[in-house]
């Protein structure tokens, strides 16, 4: 690189090829003779600085280049004048003529002072560039890694899609072969029946032809006695009804829509390991929560019945039962207190089975219709409500409201009949109504919310200040209608979807679907509630099935 910048001959005499020096001021490469005998003798070059060629392109050259002659700078506008001031307003060097003609009343500065300021500015800029280059290199490395990771990810996704395509083709091929085999088997039965009947018909025909031949002999006989004898012995001919025993089965093939049409439906079913099923005496398990170890509260919305039960050896031991009670939602506190939402009022179920109304305050009473209740990780009461929008626009007359109040103990221990108390926190959910609320292990909230206009549902995750983090509205083409939600110890969100035979969606903490299981293929009938224990056991409550059996609680282990 250095050799390319140094000329091959002296730029002064243009004859010698032995370049030894460079004049910093003239910016010329010189041979030794020109430098010593000519250049150094010129009066105007007395203060010029020359450096040895061996120091060219090294750090020393930059020290010399800064020792410039600030008194011999020609004016750009007036070539016969030299600059002696720096105009701060115009940011340029000027001569005496410039001052008189175009820089009156401007602010000036000595050239050497301005020069050192500019040098300092450029040095600072150079330092910033030097400090920024590593950051740019880090970002470049990250982008390169991101590109590589993205390429690997898309390759993996494409591979999985192609593999799934082949899997679907294999499944369709297997299904087609099964149908073909079933059709062949059913035809074989009919064909065998036809063959057997044909044999009977052939034998019957042979018998009839033989009988007719005998009759023809008698009829052509001239002996009258044979006519009488034969007529006496001949029995009436019975009509052959063998065709009535052959059932011709006409088969029709009707293609049906199935899950194989949707390439996005399939997920790993091995995430769920079926453990057992426990039969109840209830019509449905619309709500199920754990009170403490192996003790649960079950509620049937159809029968309006609340049960406190204990699971013993895969059987249910009913410890307490309350009938004729209409409950909208249930919550259980950290100290095993059971809160019930009844007609927009909040009650605590006492040990004696009595209901104690909790007066949360005037703010709670102003709510139009409380939809759901919850107790967060701090044992605070969280209420989801429908609120009337007096200034609604278009068709949105209602919007959702989330309010949090003090702990359960605070209200259970109060004895005042009337009091003023504001909620700890409230949040408006425009265009959505809350149907179900749960707290996550990291103090977030997951809600089942319903649109006020179109009634469609979705899962929304909020942080502790109810700032939205993500929304999940289903991964399949079918209607997404979640009715219950729970979180596993591994921070996986399980959602019960009331679609056909029932669907369980499993989401990670970022809202990405990991599994979407169609439970119609399992031994689960109409799931409508879900609860997950601290050990990771999944309890799925169902409705009475088509065989008119009572509701079951199905136990799964999430792998």
C-alpha positions as CSV (number, residue, x, y, z in Angstrom):
1,X,0.0,0.0,0.0
2,X,2.9,2.4,0.8
3,X,4.7,1.7,-2.5
4,X,1.5,2.5,-4.4
5,X,1.3,6.0,-2.8
6,X,5.0,6.9,-3.3
7,X,5.8,8.1,-6.9
8,X,8.5,6.4,-8.9
9,X,10.5,9.6,-9.7
10,X,11.2,12.9,-7.9
11,X,8.3,15.2,-8.2
12,X,10.6,18.2,-8.2
13,X,13.3,17.4,-10.8
14,X,11.3,14.6,-12.5
15,X,14.5,12.7,-13.2
16,X,15.8,10.9,-10.1
17,X,14.3,7.7,-9.0
18,X,15.8,7.7,-5.5
19,X,12.9,9.2,-3.4
20,X,14.2,10.1,0.0
21,X,12.1,12.9,1.5
22,X,8.6,14.4,1.4
23,X,7.8,18.1,2.0
24,X,4.8,18.3,4.2
25,X,4.0,21.8,3.2
26,X,4.5,21.4,-0.6
27,X,3.2,17.8,-0.5
28,X,6.0,16.8,-2.8
29,X,8.2,13.7,-2.9
30,X,11.8,14.7,-3.4
31,X,15.2,13.0,-4.1
32,X,18.1,13.8,-1.8
33,X,19.7,16.3,-4.2
34,X,16.6,18.3,-4.8
35,X,15.9,18.5,-1.1
36,X,19.4,19.6,0.0
37,X,20.5,21.8,-3.0
38,X,17.3,23.3,-4.3
39,X,14.2,23.0,-2.1
40,X,16.0,24.0,1.1
41,X,17.6,27.0,-0.6
42,X,14.3,28.5,-1.6
43,X,13.4,31.4,0.7
44,X,9.7,30.7,0.7
45,X,10.4,27.1,1.8
46,X,12.7,28.0,4.8
47,X,10.1,26.9,7.3
48,X,8.9,23.9,5.3
49,X,9.1,20.5,7.0
50,X,10.5,17.5,5.4
51,X,10.3,13.9,6.6
52,X,12.3,10.9,5.6
53,X,10.5,8.4,3.3
54,X,11.0,5.7,5.9
55,X,8.6,7.6,8.2
56,X,6.0,8.0,5.6
57,X,2.6,6.4,6.4
58,X,3.6,6.1,10.1
59,X,2.3,7.8,13.2
60,X,5.2,10.4,13.0
61,X,3.8,11.9,9.8
62,X,0.6,12.9,11.5
63,X,2.6,14.9,14.1
64,X,4.3,16.8,11.3
65,X,1.2,17.4,9.3
66,X,-0.3,19.3,12.2
67,X,2.5,21.8,12.2
68,X,1.0,23.8,9.4
69,X,1.7,27.4,8.4
70,X,-1.4,29.3,9.4
71,X,-0.1,32.6,8.0
72,X,0.1,31.5,4.4
73,X,-3.4,30.3,3.7
74,X,-4.8,31.9,0.5
75,X,-8.3,33.3,0.5
76,X,-10.7,31.3,-1.6
77,X,-12.4,34.4,-2.9
78,X,-9.5,36.7,-3.3
79,X,-6.4,34.7,-4.5
80,X,-4.0,37.6,-4.0
81,X,-4.8,37.9,-0.3
82,X,-4.0,35.6,2.7
83,X,-6.4,34.8,5.4
84,X,-5.9,36.3,8.8
85,X,-9.2,35.7,10.7
86,X,-11.8,33.0,11.1
87,X,-15.5,34.1,10.8
88,X,-17.5,32.2,13.4
89,X,-20.8,33.2,11.9
90,X,-19.9,31.9,8.4
91,X,-17.6,29.1,9.6
92,X,-14.8,30.1,7.1
93,X,-11.4,31.7,6.8
94,X,-11.4,35.3,5.6
95,X,-9.0,38.0,4.4
96,X,-9.1,41.7,4.9
97,X,-11.1,42.3,1.8
98,X,-13.7,39.7,3.0
99,X,-14.1,41.6,6.3
100,X,-14.9,44.9,4.5
101,X,-17.2,43.5,1.8
102,X,-19.2,40.6,3.3
103,X,-18.5,40.0,7.0
104,X,-19.3,43.3,8.6
105,X,-20.5,43.0,12.2
106,X,-19.7,39.2,12.3
107,X,-17.9,37.5,15.1
108,X,-14.3,36.8,14.4
109,X,-11.6,34.6,15.9
110,X,-7.8,34.3,15.6
111,X,-6.9,31.6,13.0
112,X,-4.7,29.7,15.4
113,X,-7.3,29.6,18.1
114,X,-10.0,28.5,15.7
115,X,-7.6,26.0,14.2
116,X,-7.0,24.3,17.6
117,X,-10.7,24.3,18.4
118,X,-11.4,22.6,15.0
119,X,-8.6,20.1,15.6
120,X,-10.0,19.3,19.1
121,X,-13.5,18.9,17.5
122,X,-12.2,16.6,14.9
123,X,-10.1,14.6,17.4
124,X,-13.2,14.2,19.6
125,X,-15.2,13.1,16.6
126,X,-12.4,10.6,15.7
127,X,-12.5,9.3,19.3
128,X,-16.2,8.9,19.1
129,X,-15.9,7.0,15.9
130,X,-13.2,4.8,17.4
131,X,-15.5,4.0,20.4
132,X,-18.5,3.5,18.1
133,X,-16.8,1.1,15.7
134,X,-16.8,-1.8,18.3
135,X,-20.5,-1.2,18.9
136,X,-21.2,-1.3,15.1
137,X,-19.1,-4.5,14.9
138,X,-21.1,-6.0,17.7
139,X,-24.3,-5.1,16.0
140,X,-23.0,-6.5,12.7
141,X,-22.1,-9.7,14.5
142,X,-25.5,-9.9,16.1
143,X,-27.2,-9.3,12.8
144,X,-25.0,-11.9,11.2
145,X,-26.0,-14.3,14.0
146,X,-29.6,-13.3,13.7
147,X,-29.5,-14.0,10.0
148,X,-27.9,-17.4,10.5
149,X,-30.4,-18.2,13.3
150,X,-33.3,-17.0,11.1
151,X,-32.1,-19.1,8.2
152,X,-31.7,-22.2,10.4
153,X,-35.1,-21.6,11.9
154,X,-36.9,-21.2,8.5
155,X,-35.1,-24.3,7.3
156,X,-36.3,-26.2,10.4
157,X,-39.9,-24.8,9.9
158,X,-39.9,-25.8,6.2
159,X,-38.5,-29.2,7.1
160,X,-41.3,-29.7,9.7
161,X,-43.9,-28.5,7.2
162,X,-42.7,-30.8,4.5
163,X,-42.5,-33.7,7.0
164,X,-46.0,-32.9,8.2
165,X,-47.1,-32.8,4.6
166,X,-45.7,-36.3,4.1
167,X,-47.2,-37.4,7.3
168,X,-50.6,-36.1,6.2
169,X,-50.2,-37.8,2.8
170,X,-49.3,-41.0,4.6
171,X,-52.4,-40.6,6.9
172,X,-54.6,-40.0,4.0
173,X,-53.1,-43.0,2.1
174,X,-53.6,-45.2,5.2
175,X,-57.2,-43.9,5.5
176,X,-57.9,-44.5,1.8
177,X,-56.4,-48.1,2.1
178,X,-58.6,-48.7,5.1
179,X,-61.7,-47.5,3.3
180,X,-60.8,-49.6,0.2
181,X,-60.4,-52.7,2.4
182,X,-63.7,-52.0,4.2
183,X,-65.4,-51.7,0.8
184,X,-63.9,-54.9,-0.4
185,X,-64.8,-56.8,2.7
186,X,-68.4,-55.6,2.5
187,X,-68.6,-56.5,-1.1
188,X,-67.2,-59.9,-0.5
189,X,-70.0,-60.6,1.9
190,X,-72.6,-59.6,-0.7
191,X,-70.8,-61.4,-3.5
192,X,-70.6,-64.7,-1.4
193,X,-74.3,-64.4,-0.8
194,X,-75.1,-64.0,-4.5
195,X,-72.8,-66.9,-5.4
196,X,-74.6,-69.2,-2.9
197,X,-78.0,-68.1,-4.2
198,X,-76.9,-68.7,-7.8
199,X,-75.9,-72.2,-6.9
200,X,-79.4,-72.8,-5.4
201,X,-81.0,-71.3,-8.4
202,X,-79.0,-73.5,-10.8
203,X,-80.0,-76.6,-8.8
204,X,-83.6,-75.5,-8.7
205,X,-83.5,-75.0,-12.5
206,X,-82.0,-78.5,-13.0
207,X,-84.8,-80.0,-10.8
208,X,-87.5,-78.1,-12.8
209,X,-86.1,-79.2,-16.1
210,X,-85.9,-82.8,-15.0
211,X,-89.5,-82.6,-13.7
212,X,-90.7,-81.1,-16.9
213,X,-89.1,-83.8,-18.9
214,X,-90.9,-86.4,-16.9
215,X,-94.2,-84.6,-17.3
216,X,-93.7,-84.4,-21.1
217,X,-93.3,-88.2,-21.3
218,X,-96.5,-88.7,-19.4
219,X,-98.4,-86.1,-21.5
220,X,-97.3,-87.7,-24.7
221,X,-98.2,-91.2,-23.4
222,X,-101.3,-93.0,-24.8
223,X,-102.0,-94.7,-21.6
224,X,-104.7,-92.9,-19.7
225,X,-103.9,-94.6,-16.4
226,X,-100.4,-92.9,-16.3
227,X,-102.1,-89.5,-16.6
228,X,-104.3,-90.3,-13.5
229,X,-101.5,-91.8,-11.5
230,X,-99.0,-89.0,-12.3
231,X,-101.6,-86.2,-11.7
232,X,-102.3,-87.8,-8.3
233,X,-98.6,-87.9,-7.3
234,X,-97.6,-84.4,-8.6
235,X,-97.6,-81.8,-5.9
236,X,-98.4,-78.1,-6.6
237,X,-95.3,-76.3,-7.7
238,X,-94.1,-73.7,-5.1
239,X,-92.9,-70.4,-6.4
240,X,-89.1,-70.0,-5.9
241,X,-88.5,-67.1,-3.4
242,X,-84.7,-67.5,-3.1
243,X,-84.1,-64.0,-4.3
244,X,-85.6,-62.5,-1.2
245,X,-82.7,-63.8,0.8
246,X,-80.1,-61.8,-1.1
247,X,-79.7,-58.2,0.2
248,X,-78.0,-56.0,-2.3
249,X,-76.1,-53.3,-0.4
250,X,-75.5,-50.1,-2.4
251,X,-72.5,-48.3,-1.0
252,X,-71.9,-44.6,-1.3
253,X,-68.7,-42.7,-0.7
254,X,-69.0,-39.2,0.7
255,X,-65.8,-37.2,1.3
256,X,-65.9,-35.5,4.7
257,X,-64.1,-32.5,6.1
258,X,-61.5,-33.6,8.6
259,X,-58.5,-32.2,10.5
260,X,-56.2,-33.4,7.7
261,X,-57.3,-30.5,5.6
262,X,-55.8,-28.0,8.0
263,X,-52.1,-28.3,8.0
264,X,-51.9,-26.0,11.1
265,X,-54.0,-28.1,13.4
266,X,-51.6,-30.9,14.2
267,X,-49.5,-30.7,17.3
268,X,-47.7,-33.2,19.5
269,X,-50.3,-35.2,21.4
270,X,-47.7,-36.8,23.6
271,X,-47.8,-33.6,25.7
272,X,-50.8,-35.1,27.5
273,X,-50.5,-38.4,29.3
274,X,-53.9,-39.7,30.3
275,X,-53.9,-40.8,34.0
276,X,-57.5,-41.7,34.9
277,X,-61.1,-40.5,34.9
278,X,-63.3,-40.0,38.0
279,X,-67.1,-40.0,37.7
280,X,-69.1,-37.5,39.7
281,X,-72.8,-37.3,40.6
282,X,-73.1,-33.9,38.9
283,X,-74.5,-33.0,35.6
284,X,-71.6,-30.8,34.7
285,X,-68.3,-29.4,36.2
286,X,-68.5,-25.8,35.1
287,X,-66.0,-24.6,37.8
288,X,-63.3,-26.5,39.7
289,X,-60.7,-25.0,42.1
290,X,-58.3,-26.5,44.6
291,X,-58.8,-25.6,48.3
292,X,-55.8,-27.4,49.6
293,X,-54.1,-30.8,48.9
294,X,-56.6,-33.2,47.4
295,X,-59.6,-31.0,48.5
296,X,-61.6,-29.2,45.8
297,X,-64.6,-27.1,45.3
298,X,-66.9,-28.2,42.4
299,X,-69.8,-26.3,40.9
300,X,-72.6,-27.4,38.6
301,X,-74.3,-24.5,36.8
302,X,-77.0,-26.8,35.5
303,X,-77.9,-28.3,38.8
304,X,-77.1,-25.1,40.8
305,X,-75.1,-27.2,43.2
306,X,-71.8,-26.6,45.0
307,X,-69.7,-29.4,46.4
308,X,-66.7,-29.5,48.7
309,X,-65.0,-32.8,47.9
310,X,-61.9,-34.8,48.6
311,X,-60.2,-37.2,46.1
312,X,-59.3,-40.5,47.7
313,X,-57.9,-43.3,45.5
314,X,-59.5,-42.0,42.3
315,X,-62.9,-41.6,44.0
316,X,-64.8,-38.6,45.2
317,X,-65.7,-38.1,48.9
318,X,-68.3,-35.4,49.2
319,X,-67.7,-33.5,52.5
320,X,-70.3,-30.7,52.0
321,X,-72.9,-29.8,49.5
322,X,-74.9,-26.6,49.0
323,X,-78.0,-26.8,46.7
324,X,-80.0,-24.1,44.9
325,X,-77.2,-21.7,44.6
326,X,-76.5,-19.6,41.4
327,X,-72.8,-18.9,41.2
328,X,-71.2,-16.8,38.4
329,X,-67.6,-17.4,39.5
330,X,-65.4,-18.8,42.3
331,X,-62.1,-17.9,43.8
332,X,-60.0,-19.5,46.6
333,X,-57.7,-17.5,48.8
334,X,-54.2,-18.4,50.0
335,X,-55.7,-19.4,53.4
336,X,-58.3,-21.7,51.7
337,X,-61.2,-19.2,52.0
338,X,-63.8,-19.7,49.2
339,X,-65.3,-16.6,47.6
340,X,-68.4,-16.8,45.5
341,X,-69.8,-14.3,43.0
342,X,-73.6,-14.5,43.3
343,X,-75.7,-12.0,41.2
344,X,-72.9,-9.5,41.1
345,X,-72.4,-9.7,44.9
346,X,-69.4,-11.1,46.6
347,X,-69.7,-13.6,49.4
348,X,-67.4,-15.7,51.5
349,X,-68.3,-19.2,52.3
350,X,-67.8,-19.8,56.1
351,X,-66.9,-23.1,57.7
352,X,-70.5,-23.7,58.7
353,X,-71.7,-23.4,55.1
354,X,-73.2,-19.9,55.6
355,X,-72.6,-17.1,53.1
356,X,-71.1,-13.8,54.4
357,X,-71.5,-10.8,52.1
358,X,-68.3,-8.8,51.6
359,X,-68.9,-5.0,51.3
360,X,-66.1,-3.8,49.1
361,X,-67.2,-0.2,49.1
362,X,-69.1,2.3,47.0
363,X,-66.9,1.9,43.9
364,X,-67.8,-1.7,43.7
365,X,-71.5,-0.9,44.0
366,X,-71.3,1.4,41.0
367,X,-70.4,-1.5,38.7
368,X,-73.3,-2.6,36.5
369,X,-72.6,-6.3,36.3
370,X,-69.7,-8.1,37.8
371,X,-68.6,-10.9,35.4
372,X,-65.8,-12.6,37.2
373,X,-63.7,-12.6,40.4
374,X,-60.1,-13.6,41.3
375,X,-57.6,-13.6,44.1
376,X,-54.1,-12.6,43.0
377,X,-50.8,-13.7,44.4
378,X,-51.0,-11.1,47.0
379,X,-54.4,-12.3,48.1
380,X,-56.0,-9.1,46.8
381,X,-59.5,-9.3,45.4
382,X,-59.6,-8.6,41.6
383,X,-63.0,-8.0,40.0
384,X,-63.9,-8.0,36.3
385,X,-67.1,-6.2,35.4
386,X,-69.3,-4.8,32.6
387,X,-69.6,-1.0,32.9
388,X,-72.2,1.1,31.2
389,X,-70.8,3.7,28.8
390,X,-73.0,6.8,29.1
391,X,-71.0,8.5,26.3
392,X,-70.8,5.5,24.0
393,X,-70.1,6.0,20.3
394,X,-71.5,3.8,17.5
395,X,-72.6,0.6,19.1
396,X,-70.2,0.2,22.0
397,X,-72.5,0.8,24.9
398,X,-70.5,-1.3,27.3
399,X,-66.9,-1.7,28.1
400,X,-65.0,-3.9,30.6
401,X,-63.6,-2.7,33.9
402,X,-60.9,-4.4,36.1
403,X,-60.7,-3.3,39.7
404,X,-58.5,-4.6,42.5
405,X,-59.2,-4.2,46.2
406,X,-57.5,-5.0,49.5
407,X,-56.8,-8.5,50.8
408,X,-59.6,-11.0,51.7
409,X,-58.7,-10.7,55.4
410,X,-59.2,-7.0,55.3
411,X,-62.9,-7.3,54.2
412,X,-63.7,-10.5,56.1
413,X,-62.7,-8.9,59.4
414,X,-64.5,-5.6,58.8
415,X,-67.6,-5.1,60.9
416,X,-68.7,-1.6,59.7
417,X,-71.9,-1.6,57.8
418,X,-71.3,1.5,55.7
419,X,-68.0,2.8,54.6
420,X,-66.2,4.7,51.8
421,X,-63.4,2.8,50.2
422,X,-61.7,3.3,46.8
423,X,-60.2,0.4,44.9
424,X,-56.4,-0.1,44.8
425,X,-56.4,-0.1,41.1
426,X,-58.8,0.1,38.1
427,X,-58.3,-0.5,34.4
428,X,-60.8,0.1,31.5
429,X,-60.8,-2.6,28.8
430,X,-62.3,-0.8,25.8
431,X,-64.4,-3.0,23.5
432,X,-63.9,-6.1,25.7
433,X,-65.6,-7.7,28.7
434,X,-63.7,-9.9,31.1
435,X,-65.0,-13.5,31.5
436,X,-62.3,-15.1,33.5
437,X,-59.1,-13.9,35.3
438,X,-56.1,-15.8,36.6
439,X,-52.7,-14.7,38.0
440,X,-49.5,-16.2,36.6
441,X,-46.4,-17.2,38.6
442,X,-44.6,-14.0,37.6
443,X,-47.5,-11.8,38.8
444,X,-49.0,-11.2,35.3
445,X,-52.7,-11.6,34.6
446,X,-54.2,-13.8,31.9
447,X,-57.8,-13.1,30.9
448,X,-60.5,-14.6,28.8
449,X,-62.1,-11.5,27.2
450,X,-65.2,-11.2,25.0
451,X,-65.8,-8.5,22.4
452,X,-68.7,-6.3,23.2
453,X,-69.9,-6.2,19.5
454,X,-69.2,-9.5,17.9
455,X,-69.0,-11.8,21.0
456,X,-65.8,-13.3,19.8
457,X,-63.3,-14.4,22.5
458,X,-59.6,-14.3,23.0
459,X,-56.9,-14.7,25.6
460,X,-55.1,-11.5,26.7
461,X,-52.0,-11.3,28.9
462,X,-51.3,-8.2,30.9
463,X,-48.5,-7.3,33.3
464,X,-49.2,-6.4,37.0
465,X,-50.1,-2.8,35.9
466,X,-52.5,-4.2,33.3
467,X,-50.5,-3.2,30.3
468,X,-51.1,-5.5,27.4
469,X,-48.3,-8.1,26.6
470,X,-49.9,-10.3,23.9
471,X,-53.2,-11.6,22.5
472,X,-54.1,-15.2,21.4
473,X,-57.2,-15.8,19.4
474,X,-56.8,-19.4,18.3
475,X,-54.4,-21.2,16.0
476,X,-57.0,-23.2,13.9
477,X,-59.5,-22.2,11.3
478,X,-62.5,-23.1,13.6
479,X,-64.2,-20.7,15.9
480,X,-62.1,-20.0,19.1
481,X,-64.4,-20.0,22.1
482,X,-62.3,-20.3,25.4
483,X,-64.3,-21.0,28.5
484,X,-61.6,-21.7,31.2
485,X,-57.9,-21.1,31.7
486,X,-55.1,-22.3,34.0
487,X,-51.3,-22.0,34.4
488,X,-48.9,-24.9,35.0
489,X,-45.9,-24.8,37.3
490,X,-43.8,-24.6,34.2
491,X,-45.6,-21.3,33.2
492,X,-47.6,-22.9,30.4
493,X,-51.1,-21.6,29.8
494,X,-53.8,-24.2,29.3
495,X,-57.0,-23.1,27.7
496,X,-60.3,-25.1,27.4
497,X,-61.9,-24.4,24.1
498,X,-65.6,-25.4,23.8
499,X,-65.3,-26.5,20.1
500,X,-67.1,-29.7,19.0
501,X,-65.7,-32.4,21.3
502,X,-63.5,-29.9,23.0
503,X,-60.0,-28.5,22.4
504,X,-57.1,-27.9,24.8
505,X,-54.7,-25.1,23.8
506,X,-51.2,-25.0,25.5
507,X,-49.4,-21.7,25.2
508,X,-46.0,-20.6,26.4
509,X,-45.5,-17.5,28.4
510,X,-45.0,-15.5,25.2
511,X,-48.4,-16.5,23.8
512,X,-47.1,-19.0,21.2
513,X,-49.2,-22.1,20.8
514,X,-47.3,-25.3,21.7
515,X,-50.2,-27.8,21.4
516,X,-53.7,-27.7,20.2
517,X,-55.4,-31.0,21.1
518,X,-58.8,-32.0,19.7
519,X,-60.1,-34.0,22.7
520,X,-62.8,-35.6,20.7
521,X,-60.2,-38.2,19.8
522,X,-59.5,-38.8,23.5
523,X,-61.6,-40.3,26.2
524,X,-62.8,-36.8,27.2
525,X,-66.4,-35.7,26.7
526,X,-67.2,-32.0,26.5
527,X,-64.5,-30.4,28.6
528,X,-65.7,-27.1,30.2
529,X,-63.3,-26.4,33.0
530,X,-59.6,-26.9,33.8
531,X,-57.4,-26.8,36.9
532,X,-53.6,-27.5,37.2
533,X,-52.0,-28.6,40.5
534,X,-48.6,-27.5,41.8
535,X,-47.3,-31.0,40.7
536,X,-48.4,-30.4,37.1
537,X,-51.5,-32.6,37.2
538,X,-54.3,-31.4,34.9
539,X,-57.9,-31.7,36.0
540,X,-60.4,-31.3,33.2
541,X,-64.1,-31.1,34.2
542,X,-66.7,-32.2,31.7
543,X,-70.5,-32.2,31.0
544,X,-72.8,-35.2,31.0
545,X,-71.9,-37.1,27.8
546,X,-74.1,-38.4,25.0
547,X,-74.5,-41.8,26.8
548,X,-76.2,-39.8,29.6
549,X,-73.4,-40.6,32.0
550,X,-72.7,-38.1,34.8
551,X,-69.9,-35.6,34.4
552,X,-66.4,-36.9,34.8
553,X,-63.1,-35.3,36.0
554,X,-60.3,-36.4,33.7
555,X,-56.7,-36.4,35.0
556,X,-53.8,-35.8,32.7
557,X,-50.1,-35.3,33.2
558,X,-48.5,-32.5,31.2
559,X,-45.2,-33.8,29.9
